[in-house]
């Protein structure tokens, strides 16, 4: 019997973060949050979530913030849009 298994990324989700300033350039309303989950699959069917990647990008200066770089203001905004665990 042959088993096809492995990991695959799920669909990504992008949301704008209103009223949050970029720490790097100081511009407000320019941040977009991106999240994507990775799943274990068996025969190309998602079984369970392995991990989640999150990042925030400023559309003005193109600075990318990863989860360990999020400020408290960014975390609060992510909780409001239901992207933060």
Secondary structure, 3 states (H helix, E strand, C coil): CCCCEEEEECCCEEEEECCCECCCCCCECCEEEEEEEEEEEECCEEEEEEEEEEEEEECCCCCEEEHHHCCHHHHHHHHHCCCCC
